Amino acid sequence: MKIISPYYLAPSEGPGCLITVVIFDGKSYDLCERAVRNALKAKNKLGFIEGTLKKPEPNGENTIKLQTWEMINSMICSWILNVIKPKLRSSIAYVDTAELMWSNLKKRYAVASAPKIHQLKATLANCKQGGMSVVEFYSKVMSLWSKLEGQIRHPQCTYKKCECDSGGQVTKLFEEEITHQFLLGLNDETYSNIRSQILAQEPLPSLDKIFNMVSQEENHKSLMFGREDKGERNCFCGEDHREKRPID
């Protein structure tokens, strides 16, 4: 696949283009940041907000390149403003570069890592299924973990010929933590048996496998409760019918 130039614009990409459906309203900056970065990365234009794609020097040889850079920079500024609520735009609009606009947005609305990590860990520790379905609870846990993972800097081996797979080991540890958090938050009265069966397995199944096992248990119990409820209703109907039978 041919890598597109960061200076390329498709015919449909104008100043009014909406590069993501995630609109920033002053809250959930992490979600907005991820959505915008993914969108610009897909267009090979991430360097404009990261500052790695520098503005060319204004000399005779770079005139066309400079004009092209300024055009794309202005376009990205418009795209960023498009994903921000109108009431917040004035606080970042009056800058000349997408890099500075993005930096100002981060300074104003990004929560510092340490308090954010503490808040997310506390929320996860108190995260319980309650009245949620297994799918809803799983989605909530995964959403919180994704936010937490985005705040934590993973250690990386700097040895060029390293074969220790430290990244893979860190990912495995994270998955184990997510697995235990998911199992801990399940309702005890409903899933204690399946949880014990899962924890007794060595090695521990993958998170996807555990989710499937718990979902099957939920479906099984729903089916059983439905049968019991139907049986009770039939029993009551029979009693009512016998009570109303005329006596000779």
GROMACS elastic network, one bead per residue, 0.5 to 0.9 nm:
[ bonds ]
;  ai    aj funct       b0    kb
    3    44     6  0.81725   500
    4     7     6  0.82855   500
    4     8     6  0.68023   500
    4    43     6  0.76648   500
    4    44     6  0.68938   500
    5     8     6  0.52941   500
    5     9     6  0.88394   500
    5    43     6  0.85889   500
    5    44     6  0.69356   500
    5    45     6  0.84708   500
    6     9     6  0.82769   500
    6    43     6  0.70609   500
    6    44     6  0.51043   500
    6    45     6  0.50584   500
    6    46     6  0.83987   500
    6    47     6  0.82362   500
    6    48     6  0.87959   500
    6    53     6  0.89116   500
    6    72     6  0.83929   500
    7    44     6  0.86165   500
    7    45     6  0.78005   500
    7    68     6  0.68191   500
    7    69     6  0.69778   500
    7    71     6  0.87604   500
    7    72     6  0.64026   500
    8    43     6  0.85002   500
    8    44     6  0.89153   500
    8    72     6  0.83063   500
    9    12     6  0.80290   500
    9    13     6  0.60479   500
    9    14     6  0.82731   500
    9    43     6  0.86861   500
    9    72     6  0.80346   500
   10    13     6  0.52996   500
   10    14     6  0.84323   500
   11    14     6  0.75653   500
   12    17     6  0.76653   500
   13    16     6  0.78877   500
   13    17     6  0.57495   500
   13    18     6  0.88311   500
   13    19     6  0.89687   500
   13    75     6  0.86212   500
   14    17     6  0.53589   500
   14    75     6  0.71184   500
   14    78     6  0.88021   500
   14    79     6  0.86638   500
   15    18     6  0.86795   500
   15    74     6  0.83477   500
   15    75     6  0.55770   500
   15    76     6  0.79912   500
   15    77     6  0.86089   500
   15    78     6  0.54542   500
   15    79     6  0.64831   500
   15    82     6  0.85876   500
   16    75     6  0.89468   500
   16    78     6  0.71366   500
   16    79     6  0.70379   500
   16    82     6  0.70655   500
   17    78     6  0.82423   500
   17    79     6  0.63282   500
   17    82     6  0.75621   500
   18    21     6  0.70447   500
   18    79     6  0.63772   500
   18    80     6  0.87045   500
   18    82     6  0.62455   500
   18    83     6  0.68591   500
   19    22     6  0.88820   500
   19    35     6  0.86790   500
   19    36     6  0.72284   500
   19    39     6  0.60894   500
   19    40     6  0.79593   500
   19    79     6  0.66000   500
   19    80     6  0.83987   500
   19    82     6  0.83102   500
   19    83     6  0.77444   500
   20    23     6  0.75952   500
   20    32     6  0.87903   500
   20    35     6  0.64413   500
   20    36     6  0.66413   500
   20    39     6  0.67617   500
   20    83     6  0.70863   500
   21    35     6  0.84372   500
   21    83     6  0.75640   500
   22    31     6  0.77595   500
   22    32     6  0.60783   500
   22    35     6  0.67674   500
   22    36     6  0.83318   500
   22    83     6  0.67702   500
   22    84     6  0.88855   500
   23    32     6  0.69339   500
   23    82     6  0.81049   500
   23    84     6  0.55756   500
   23    85     6  0.67460   500
   24    27     6  0.67681   500
   24    28     6  0.73625   500
   24    29     6  0.68989   500
   24    31     6  0.85439   500
   24    32     6  0.59463   500
   24    33     6  0.89699   500
   24    83     6  0.60473   500
   24    85     6  0.60590   500
   24    88     6  0.87969   500
   25    28     6  0.79653   500
   25    29     6  0.85048   500
   25    83     6  0.89195   500
   25    84     6  0.63840   500
   25    85     6  0.53500   500
   25    86     6  0.87906   500
   25    87     6  0.85010   500
   25    88     6  0.74759   500
   26    29     6  0.69341   500
   26    84     6  0.83512   500
   26    85     6  0.80461   500
   26    88     6  0.74229   500
   26   109     6  0.68008   500
   27    30     6  0.86221   500
   27    31     6  0.89995   500
   27    32     6  0.89086   500
   27   109     6  0.76550   500
   28    31     6  0.55580   500
   28    32     6  0.66982   500
   28    33     6  0.88253   500
   28   109     6  0.87312   500
   28   110     6  0.87068   500
   29    32     6  0.51293   500
   29    33     6  0.59882   500
   29    34     6  0.85785   500
   29   105     6  0.89786   500
   29   106     6  0.80253   500
   29   109     6  0.63473   500
   29   110     6  0.60268   500
   29   111     6  0.82379   500
   30    33     6  0.51149   500
   30    34     6  0.62033   500
   30    35     6  0.86275   500
   30   110     6  0.72385   500
   30   111     6  0.87229   500
   30   147     6  0.74835   500
   30   150     6  0.83600   500
   31    34     6  0.52813   500
   31    35     6  0.62149   500
   31    36     6  0.87107   500
   31   147     6  0.82557   500
   32    35     6  0.51088   500
   32    36     6  0.61234   500
   32    37     6  0.84596   500
   32    83     6  0.83447   500
   33    36     6  0.53155   500
   33    37     6  0.60117   500
   33    38     6  0.84672   500
   33   106     6  0.85429   500
   34    37     6  0.51961   500
   34    38     6  0.60228   500
   34    39     6  0.85426   500
   35    38     6  0.52436   500
   35    39     6  0.62089   500
   35    40     6  0.87412   500
   36    39     6  0.50867   500
   36    40     6  0.61700   500
   36    41     6  0.84052   500
   36    80     6  0.77602   500
   36    83     6  0.84391   500
   37    40     6  0.52118   500
   37    41     6  0.58753   500
   37    42     6  0.84722   500
   37    46     6  0.66139   500
   37    49     6  0.87464   500
   38    41     6  0.50276   500
   38    42     6  0.61189   500
   38    43     6  0.87237   500
   38    46     6  0.84511   500
   39    42     6  0.52172   500
   39    43     6  0.65733   500
   39    44     6  0.88018   500
   39    45     6  0.87462   500
   39    46     6  0.85651   500
   40    43     6  0.50078   500
   40    44     6  0.60723   500
   40    45     6  0.50612   500
   40    46     6  0.50993   500
   40    47     6  0.87078   500
   40    48     6  0.89437   500
   40    49     6  0.89242   500
   40    76     6  0.86541   500
   41    45     6  0.58351   500
   41    46     6  0.50507   500
   41    47     6  0.84915   500
   42    45     6  0.77133   500
   42    46     6  0.84294   500
   43    46     6  0.77964   500
   44    47     6  0.76827   500
   45    48     6  0.58674   500
   45    49     6  0.79361   500
   45    53     6  0.85454   500
   45    72     6  0.87518   500
   45    76     6  0.84610   500
   46    49     6  0.58135   500
   46    50     6  0.62813   500
   46    51     6  0.85733   500
   46    52     6  0.83813   500
   46    53     6  0.84345   500
   47    51     6  0.56332   500
   47    54     6  0.81156   500
   47    99     6  0.85836   500
   48    51     6  0.55031   500
   48    52     6  0.67080   500
   48    53     6  0.54610   500
   48    54     6  0.75227   500
   48    72     6  0.85629   500
   48    73     6  0.67465   500
   48    76     6  0.79601   500
   48    97     6  0.82231   500
   48    98     6  0.62288   500
   48    99     6  0.59431   500
   49    52     6  0.79406   500
   49    53     6  0.83576   500
   49    73     6  0.88762   500
   49    76     6  0.85401   500
   49    97     6  0.82416   500
   49    98     6  0.53736   500
   49   100     6  0.75522   500
   49   101     6  0.80493   500
   49   102     6  0.61258   500
   49   103     6  0.79226   500
   50    53     6  0.76608   500
   50    98     6  0.88104   500
   50    99     6  0.60731   500
   50   102     6  0.84239   500
   50   103     6  0.87443   500
   51    54     6  0.61086   500
   51    55     6  0.89556   500
   51    98     6  0.87242   500
   51    99     6  0.57953   500
   51   100     6  0.87480   500
   53    56     6  0.88946   500
   53    69     6  0.89434   500
   54    57     6  0.89806   500
   54    69     6  0.86864   500
   55    58     6  0.88037   500
   55    65     6  0.89918   500
   55    66     6  0.68171   500
   55    69     6  0.65643   500
   55    70     6  0.77700   500
   56    59     6  0.85268   500
   56    62     6  0.66224   500
   56    63     6  0.85357   500
   56    65     6  0.69444   500
   56    66     6  0.53604   500
   56    69     6  0.75410   500
   57    62     6  0.67759   500
   57    63     6  0.85639   500
   57    66     6  0.72447   500
   58    61     6  0.83239   500
   58    62     6  0.63694   500
   58    63     6  0.64907   500
   58    66     6  0.67708   500
   59    62     6  0.55423   500
   59    63     6  0.62594   500
   59    66     6  0.87952   500
   60    63     6  0.54914   500
   60    64     6  0.87762   500
   61    64     6  0.79112   500
   61    65     6  0.84547   500
   62    65     6  0.51500   500
   62    66     6  0.57555   500
   62    67     6  0.84689   500
   63    66     6  0.51401   500
   63    67     6  0.62284   500
   63    68     6  0.86425   500
   64    67     6  0.51247   500
   64    68     6  0.61423   500
   64    69     6  0.85728   500
   65    68     6  0.50408   500
   65    69     6  0.60774   500
   65    70     6  0.86027   500
   66    69     6  0.50661   500
   66    70     6  0.61890   500
   66    71     6  0.85786   500
   67    70     6  0.51581   500
   67    71     6  0.61490   500
   67    72     6  0.87623   500
   68    71     6  0.50609   500
   68    72     6  0.62883   500
   68    73     6  0.84866   500
   69    72     6  0.53074   500
   69    73     6  0.59753   500
   69    74     6  0.85581   500
   70    74     6  0.60717   500
   70    75     6  0.85028   500
   70    97     6  0.84901   500
   71    74     6  0.52854   500
   71    75     6  0.62442   500
   71    76     6  0.88146   500
   72    76     6  0.62172   500
   72    77     6  0.86226   500
   73    76     6  0.52305   500
   73    77     6  0.62854   500
   73    78     6  0.87720   500
   73    96     6  0.85269   500
   73    97     6  0.62735   500
   73    98     6  0.59041   500
   73    99     6  0.86959   500
   74    77     6  0.50258   500
   74    78     6  0.63389   500
   74    79     6  0.87408   500
   74    96     6  0.79433   500
   74    97     6  0.72430   500
   74    98     6  0.72756   500
   75    78     6  0.51532   500
   75    79     6  0.63406   500
   75    80     6  0.88182   500
   75    98     6  0.88023   500
   76    80     6  0.61745   500
   76    81     6  0.86030   500
   76    97     6  0.88118   500
   76    98     6  0.62311   500
   77    80     6  0.52232   500
   77    81     6  0.63224   500
   77    82     6  0.86713   500
   77    93     6  0.82019   500
   77    96     6  0.84681   500
   77    97     6  0.70744   500
   77    98     6  0.50857   500
   77    99     6  0.87933   500
   77   101     6  0.72603   500
   77   102     6  0.86744   500
   78    81     6  0.51528   500
   78    82     6  0.61650   500
   78    98     6  0.88766   500
   79    82     6  0.50313   500
   79    83     6  0.67584   500
   80    83     6  0.55410   500
   80    84     6  0.68438   500
   80    98     6  0.80640   500
   80   101     6  0.83261   500
   80   102     6  0.79788   500
   81    84     6  0.52730   500
   81    85     6  0.79960   500
   81    86     6  0.81599   500
   81    89     6  0.62772   500
   81    92     6  0.85164   500
   81    93     6  0.74003   500
   82    85     6  0.77768   500
   82    86     6  0.84669   500
   82    89     6  0.88959   500
   84    87     6  0.82943   500
   84    88     6  0.66213   500
   84    89     6  0.63800   500
   85    88     6  0.56263   500
   85    89     6  0.66428   500
   86    89     6  0.53034   500
   86    90     6  0.77930   500
   87    90     6  0.70757   500
   87    91     6  0.87282   500
   88    91     6  0.59469   500
   88    92     6  0.77403   500
   89    92     6  0.57832   500
   89    93     6  0.57287   500
   90    93     6  0.52015   500
   90    94     6  0.72495   500
   91    94     6  0.76456   500
   91   104     6  0.84303   500
   91   105     6  0.83261   500
   92    95     6  0.68031   500
   92   100     6  0.86715   500
   92   101     6  0.57400   500
   92   102     6  0.82676   500
   92   104     6  0.63463   500
   92   105     6  0.66150   500
   93    96     6  0.85925   500
   93   101     6  0.70568   500
   94   101     6  0.82294   500
   95    98     6  0.79814   500
   95   100     6  0.66813   500
   95   101     6  0.61750   500
   96    99     6  0.87494   500
   96   100     6  0.73948   500
   96   101     6  0.77847   500
   97   100     6  0.54083   500
   97   101     6  0.62715   500
   97   102     6  0.86360   500
   98   102     6  0.59767   500
   98   103     6  0.84157   500
   99   102     6  0.52263   500
   99   103     6  0.60918   500
   99   104     6  0.86582   500
  100   104     6  0.60628   500
  100   105     6  0.85363   500
  101   104     6  0.52469   500
  101   105     6  0.62913   500
  101   106     6  0.87508   500
  102   105     6  0.51346   500
  102   106     6  0.62924   500
  102   107     6  0.87385   500
  103   106     6  0.51399   500
  103   107     6  0.62136   500
  103   108     6  0.87552   500
  104   107     6  0.50828   500
  104   108     6  0.62527   500
  104   109     6  0.86559   500
  105   108     6  0.53741   500
  105   109     6  0.61619   500
  105   110     6  0.77449   500
  106   109     6  0.54445   500
  106   110     6  0.50079   500
  106   111     6  0.85979   500
  107   110     6  0.60677   500
  107   111     6  0.86095   500
  108   111     6  0.86442   500
  110   113     6  0.86742   500
  111   114     6  0.86019   500
  111   115     6  0.73529   500
  111   116     6  0.61850   500
  112   115     6  0.60180   500
  112   116     6  0.61915   500
  112   117     6  0.86608   500
  113   116     6  0.50904   500
  113   117     6  0.58972   500
  113   118     6  0.85123   500
  113   151     6  0.59968   500
  113   152     6  0.78861   500
  114   117     6  0.52002   500
  114   118     6  0.62113   500
  114   119     6  0.86247   500
  114   151     6  0.85005   500
  115   118     6  0.50689   500
  115   119     6  0.60777   500
  115   120     6  0.86071   500
  116   119     6  0.50807   500
  116   120     6  0.61483   500
  116   121     6  0.85727   500
  116   148     6  0.81206   500
  116   151     6  0.76694   500
  117   120     6  0.51735   500
  117   121     6  0.60917   500
  117   122     6  0.85265   500
  117   147     6  0.87936   500
  117   148     6  0.61701   500
  117   151     6  0.66071   500
  117   152     6  0.77339   500
  118   121     6  0.52199   500
  118   122     6  0.61281   500
  118   123     6  0.86042   500
  119   122     6  0.51827   500
  119   123     6  0.61798   500
  119   124     6  0.86353   500
  120   123     6  0.50551   500
  120   124     6  0.61153   500
  120   125     6  0.85663   500
  120   144     6  0.67196   500
  120   145     6  0.80543   500
  120   147     6  0.77142   500
  120   148     6  0.62212   500
  121   124     6  0.50482   500
  121   125     6  0.60874   500
  121   126     6  0.87304   500
  121   144     6  0.86008   500
  121   145     6  0.87460   500
  121   148     6  0.75849   500
  122   125     6  0.51040   500
  122   126     6  0.64583   500
  122   127     6  0.86221   500
  123   126     6  0.53212   500
  123   127     6  0.60185   500
  123   144     6  0.80550   500
  124   128     6  0.85195   500
  124   141     6  0.71696   500
  124   144     6  0.68998   500
  124   145     6  0.79441   500
  124   181     6  0.74527   500
  125   128     6  0.84675   500
  125   181     6  0.75943   500
  125   185     6  0.85549   500
  126   185     6  0.80780   500
  127   137     6  0.87064   500
  127   140     6  0.85248   500
  127   141     6  0.74781   500
  127   181     6  0.83217   500
  127   182     6  0.87465   500
  127   184     6  0.88924   500
  127   185     6  0.60881   500
  128   132     6  0.88196   500
  128   137     6  0.77522   500
  128   182     6  0.86123   500
  128   184     6  0.78649   500
  128   186     6  0.63470   500
  128   187     6  0.74337   500
  129   132     6  0.54618   500
  129   133     6  0.74465   500
  129   134     6  0.75587   500
  129   136     6  0.84134   500
  129   137     6  0.55445   500
  129   138     6  0.86518   500
  129   182     6  0.88997   500
  129   185     6  0.56346   500
  129   186     6  0.52736   500
  129   187     6  0.60560   500
  130   133     6  0.84903   500
  130   137     6  0.86151   500
  130   185     6  0.85030   500
  130   186     6  0.78367   500
  130   187     6  0.65958   500
  131   187     6  0.89390   500
  132   135     6  0.79452   500
  132   136     6  0.57550   500
  132   137     6  0.58117   500
  133   136     6  0.51805   500
  133   137     6  0.61319   500
  133   138     6  0.84849   500
  133   215     6  0.89888   500
  133   218     6  0.83719   500
  134   137     6  0.51638   500
  134   138     6  0.59516   500
  134   139     6  0.84944   500
  134   186     6  0.80964   500
  134   211     6  0.81334   500
  134   214     6  0.73685   500
  134   215     6  0.62517   500
  134   218     6  0.73301   500
  135   138     6  0.51453   500
  135   139     6  0.61204   500
  135   140     6  0.86328   500
  135   211     6  0.84039   500
  135   215     6  0.75390   500
  136   139     6  0.51806   500
  136   140     6  0.62629   500
  136   141     6  0.87850   500
  137   140     6  0.50953   500
  137   141     6  0.62601   500
  137   142     6  0.86155   500
  137   182     6  0.80806   500
  137   185     6  0.84160   500
  137   186     6  0.82164   500
  138   141     6  0.52093   500
  138   142     6  0.61248   500
  138   143     6  0.85095   500
  138   182     6  0.67917   500
  138   211     6  0.76951   500
  139   142     6  0.51615   500
  139   143     6  0.60130   500
  139   144     6  0.86676   500
  140   143     6  0.51259   500
  140   144     6  0.63349   500
  140   145     6  0.86730   500
  141   144     6  0.52778   500
  141   145     6  0.61872   500
  141   146     6  0.85977   500
  141   178     6  0.76686   500
  141   181     6  0.77346   500
  141   182     6  0.66108   500
  141   185     6  0.89863   500
  142   145     6  0.50354   500
  142   146     6  0.59945   500
  142   147     6  0.86021   500
  142   178     6  0.75867   500
  142   182     6  0.86850   500
  143   146     6  0.51644   500
  143   147     6  0.63932   500
  143   148     6  0.87263   500
  144   147     6  0.52010   500
  144   148     6  0.62327   500
  144   149     6  0.86338   500
  145   149     6  0.59418   500
  145   150     6  0.84499   500
  145   174     6  0.88619   500
  145   178     6  0.70667   500
  146   149     6  0.51184   500
  146   150     6  0.62088   500
  146   151     6  0.88756   500
  147   150     6  0.51767   500
  147   151     6  0.66690   500
  148   151     6  0.52572   500
  148   152     6  0.65702   500
  149   152     6  0.52996   500
  149   153     6  0.79951   500
  149   154     6  0.86764   500
  149   174     6  0.83902   500
  150   153     6  0.78064   500
  154   167     6  0.76562   500
  154   170     6  0.73379   500
  155   166     6  0.77072   500
  155   167     6  0.75078   500
  155   170     6  0.80645   500
  156   166     6  0.66200   500
  156   167     6  0.65343   500
  157   160     6  0.81904   500
  157   162     6  0.70522   500
  157   164     6  0.81701   500
  157   165     6  0.84463   500
  157   166     6  0.67192   500
  157   167     6  0.81980   500
  158   161     6  0.88236   500
  158   162     6  0.77174   500
  159   162     6  0.51867   500
  159   163     6  0.89246   500
  162   165     6  0.76262   500
  163   166     6  0.83084   500
  164   167     6  0.85417   500
  164   168     6  0.88886   500
  164   169     6  0.88137   500
  165   168     6  0.53290   500
  165   169     6  0.64570   500
  165   170     6  0.88432   500
  166   169     6  0.50764   500
  166   170     6  0.62102   500
  166   171     6  0.86359   500
  167   170     6  0.51900   500
  167   171     6  0.62395   500
  167   172     6  0.86559   500
  168   171     6  0.50792   500
  168   172     6  0.61838   500
  168   173     6  0.87173   500
  169   172     6  0.50260   500
  169   173     6  0.62642   500
  169   174     6  0.86883   500
  170   173     6  0.51050   500
  170   174     6  0.62649   500
  170   175     6  0.87021   500
  171   174     6  0.51132   500
  171   175     6  0.62608   500
  171   176     6  0.87285   500
  172   175     6  0.51181   500
  172   176     6  0.62918   500
  172   177     6  0.87296   500
  173   176     6  0.51200   500
  173   177     6  0.62925   500
  173   178     6  0.87199   500
  174   177     6  0.50769   500
  174   178     6  0.62240   500
  174   179     6  0.85674   500
  175   178     6  0.50512   500
  175   179     6  0.60618   500
  175   180     6  0.87075   500
  175   206     6  0.80888   500
  175   207     6  0.69885   500
  176   180     6  0.62851   500
  176   181     6  0.86000   500
  176   204     6  0.83930   500
  176   206     6  0.84180   500
  176   207     6  0.78889   500
  177   180     6  0.53040   500
  177   181     6  0.61813   500
  177   182     6  0.86053   500
  178   181     6  0.50863   500
  178   182     6  0.60841   500
  178   183     6  0.86393   500
  178   207     6  0.78890   500
  179   182     6  0.51794   500
  179   183     6  0.62536   500
  179   184     6  0.85804   500
  179   206     6  0.81350   500
  179   207     6  0.57841   500
  179   210     6  0.79549   500
  180   183     6  0.51158   500
  180   184     6  0.59385   500
  180   185     6  0.85379   500
  181   184     6  0.51267   500
  181   185     6  0.62116   500
  181   186     6  0.88996   500
  182   185     6  0.54017   500
  182   186     6  0.66646   500
  182   211     6  0.88526   500
  183   186     6  0.54832   500
  183   187     6  0.88835   500
  183   191     6  0.86986   500
  183   195     6  0.64803   500
  183   210     6  0.88407   500
  184   187     6  0.82752   500
  184   188     6  0.85413   500
  184   195     6  0.85906   500
  185   188     6  0.83764   500
  186   189     6  0.89255   500
  186   190     6  0.79931   500
  186   191     6  0.64881   500
  186   192     6  0.81280   500
  186   195     6  0.85629   500
  187   190     6  0.56165   500
  187   191     6  0.59714   500
  187   192     6  0.75024   500
  188   191     6  0.54807   500
  188   193     6  0.85998   500
  188   195     6  0.88597   500
  189   192     6  0.62363   500
  189   193     6  0.88427   500
  190   193     6  0.78579   500
  190   194     6  0.87605   500
  190   217     6  0.89844   500
  190   218     6  0.83358   500
  190   221     6  0.84143   500
  191   194     6  0.54734   500
  191   195     6  0.59832   500
  191   196     6  0.86058   500
  191   214     6  0.76453   500
  191   217     6  0.77887   500
  191   218     6  0.82916   500
  192   195     6  0.51148   500
  192   196     6  0.61866   500
  192   197     6  0.87257   500
  193   196     6  0.52162   500
  193   197     6  0.63338   500
  193   198     6  0.87537   500
  194   197     6  0.50034   500
  194   198     6  0.61851   500
  194   199     6  0.86722   500
  194   213     6  0.79527   500
  194   214     6  0.70343   500
  194   217     6  0.74374   500
  195   198     6  0.51406   500
  195   199     6  0.62057   500
  195   200     6  0.85914   500
  195   214     6  0.81400   500
  196   199     6  0.51950   500
  196   200     6  0.61260   500
  196   201     6  0.89431   500
  197   200     6  0.52224   500
  197   201     6  0.68065   500
  198   201     6  0.55309   500
  198   202     6  0.88546   500
  198   204     6  0.70619   500
  198   205     6  0.73930   500
  198   210     6  0.73320   500
  198   213     6  0.86416   500
  199   202     6  0.78910   500
  199   203     6  0.89829   500
  199   204     6  0.66486   500
  199   205     6  0.87619   500
  200   203     6  0.87618   500
  200   204     6  0.79214   500
  201   204     6  0.54759   500
  201   205     6  0.72777   500
  202   205     6  0.77958   500
  204   207     6  0.87756   500
  204   210     6  0.88696   500
  205   208     6  0.81487   500
  205   209     6  0.60609   500
  205   210     6  0.62645   500
  206   209     6  0.52042   500
  206   210     6  0.62683   500
  206   211     6  0.86723   500
  207   210     6  0.50406   500
  207   211     6  0.61055   500
  207   212     6  0.86260   500
  208   211     6  0.51366   500
  208   212     6  0.63186   500
  208   213     6  0.87394   500
  209   212     6  0.51304   500
  209   213     6  0.62347   500
  209   214     6  0.87332   500
  210   213     6  0.50247   500
  210   214     6  0.61749   500
  210   215     6  0.84628   500
  211   214     6  0.52530   500
  211   215     6  0.60316   500
  211   216     6  0.85761   500
  212   215     6  0.50387   500
  212   216     6  0.61169   500
  212   217     6  0.86141   500
  213   216     6  0.51846   500
  213   217     6  0.63178   500
  213   218     6  0.87453   500
  214   218     6  0.62205   500
  214   219     6  0.87119   500
  215   218     6  0.50008   500
  215   219     6  0.62662   500
  215   220     6  0.85880   500
  216   219     6  0.50690   500
  216   220     6  0.60619   500
  216   221     6  0.85990   500
  217   220     6  0.50203   500
  217   221     6  0.61362   500
  217   222     6  0.85043   500
  218   221     6  0.52627   500
  218   222     6  0.61181   500
  218   223     6  0.86181   500
  219   222     6  0.50808   500
  219   223     6  0.61759   500
  219   224     6  0.86727   500
  220   223     6  0.51634   500
  220   224     6  0.62625   500
  220   225     6  0.86751   500
  221   224     6  0.50047   500
  221   225     6  0.60319   500
  221   226     6  0.84020   500
  222   225     6  0.51847   500
  222   226     6  0.60860   500
  222   227     6  0.87102   500
  223   226     6  0.50643   500
  223   227     6  0.63460   500
  223   228     6  0.87800   500
  224   227     6  0.51506   500
  224   228     6  0.62582   500
  224   229     6  0.85854   500
  225   228     6  0.50896   500
  225   229     6  0.60361   500
  225   230     6  0.84945   500
  226   229     6  0.51543   500
  226   230     6  0.61266   500
  226   231     6  0.86019   500
  227   230     6  0.50757   500
  227   231     6  0.61215   500
  227   232     6  0.86621   500
  228   231     6  0.50655   500
  228   232     6  0.62444   500
  228   233     6  0.86971   500
  229   232     6  0.51870   500
  229   233     6  0.63094   500
  229   234     6  0.87210   500
  230   233     6  0.51598   500
  230   234     6  0.62417   500
  230   235     6  0.86248   500
  231   234     6  0.51227   500
  231   235     6  0.61534   500
  231   236     6  0.87209   500
  232   236     6  0.62567   500
  232   237     6  0.85962   500
  233   236     6  0.51602   500
  233   237     6  0.61438   500
  233   238     6  0.86220   500
  234   237     6  0.50269   500
  234   238     6  0.61781   500
  234   239     6  0.87145   500
  235   238     6  0.51508   500
  235   239     6  0.63632   500
  235   240     6  0.87459   500
  236   239     6  0.51140   500
  236   240     6  0.62052   500
  236   241     6  0.85949   500
  237   240     6  0.51281   500
  237   241     6  0.61625   500
  237   242     6  0.87130   500
  238   241     6  0.50633   500
  238   242     6  0.62603   500
  238   243     6  0.86715   500
  239   242     6  0.51762   500
  239   243     6  0.62198   500
  239   244     6  0.87495   500
  240   243     6  0.51477   500
  240   244     6  0.63338   500
  240   245     6  0.88598   500
  241   244     6  0.52963   500
  241   245     6  0.63954   500
  242   245     6  0.52671   500
  242   246     6  0.88270   500
  243   246     6  0.82955   500
